Amino acid sequence: MVKTAVIEVIANQTSRQTDTISLESELKALGIDSLGAITILYELEERFNIEISNEVIESIDNVRDIVNHLELVLESR
């Protein structure tokens, strides 16, 4: 569920097909800069009704990083 949601949000943000995005996809390779990452995280916050600190952005390099962080936040609720 988390993986699917993250990939959908990234696909919408980058105008890509979901099947072209994998957990190993690097955000830079997808054309996502720090502002784009903030936008993606904000949309995920809204979707899951959670709060993600902005410091997380510095530790995110690929799709798997986002999924892993979201799963941790959701587990700690």
C-alpha positions as CSV (number, residue, x, y, z in Angstrom):
1,M,0.0,0.0,0.0
2,V,2.7,2.5,0.9
3,K,4.9,1.5,-2.0
4,T,1.9,1.9,-4.4
5,A,1.0,5.3,-3.0
6,V,4.5,6.6,-3.2
7,I,4.9,5.5,-6.8
8,E,1.6,7.0,-7.7
9,V,2.4,10.4,-6.2
10,I,5.9,10.4,-7.9
11,A,4.3,9.4,-11.2
12,N,1.8,12.3,-11.0
13,Q,4.5,14.7,-10.0
14,T,6.8,13.7,-12.8
15,S,4.2,12.9,-15.5
16,R,5.6,9.3,-15.8
17,Q,3.9,6.0,-15.9
18,T,3.9,4.1,-12.6
19,D,5.5,1.0,-14.3
20,T,8.6,3.1,-15.1
21,I,9.2,3.8,-11.4
22,S,10.8,1.2,-9.1
23,L,12.0,1.2,-5.5
24,E,15.5,1.7,-6.8
25,S,14.7,4.7,-8.9
26,E,16.8,7.6,-7.9
27,L,14.9,10.9,-7.4
28,K,17.5,12.9,-9.4
29,A,17.2,10.5,-12.3
30,L,13.4,11.1,-12.2
31,G,14.0,14.8,-12.4
32,I,13.0,15.5,-8.8
33,D,14.9,18.2,-7.0
34,S,14.6,19.2,-3.3
35,L,11.5,21.3,-4.0
36,G,9.9,18.4,-5.8
37,A,10.7,16.1,-2.9
38,I,9.0,18.5,-0.5
39,T,5.9,18.5,-2.7
40,I,5.8,14.7,-2.9
41,L,6.3,14.4,0.9
42,Y,3.5,17.0,1.5
43,E,1.1,15.1,-0.7
44,L,2.0,11.8,1.1
45,E,1.5,13.6,4.4
46,E,-2.0,14.5,3.3
47,R,-2.8,11.1,1.9
48,F,-1.7,9.2,5.1
49,N,-2.6,12.0,7.6
50,I,0.9,12.1,9.1
51,E,3.7,14.6,9.5
52,I,7.1,14.2,8.0
53,S,9.9,16.4,9.2
54,N,11.7,18.5,6.5
55,E,15.1,17.1,7.7
56,V,14.1,13.8,6.1
57,I,14.5,15.3,2.6
58,E,18.3,15.3,3.1
59,S,18.4,11.5,3.6
60,I,16.2,10.6,0.7
61,D,17.9,9.5,-2.5
62,N,15.5,7.0,-4.0
63,V,12.0,5.8,-3.9
64,R,12.8,3.1,-1.4
65,D,14.0,5.7,1.1
66,I,10.6,7.4,1.0
67,V,8.8,4.1,1.4
68,N,10.9,3.1,4.3
69,H,10.5,6.4,6.1
70,L,6.8,6.4,5.6
71,E,6.5,2.9,7.0
72,L,8.4,3.9,10.1
73,V,6.2,6.9,10.7
74,L,3.1,4.9,10.1
75,E,4.3,2.1,12.5
76,S,5.0,4.6,15.2
77,R,1.5,6.1,15.3
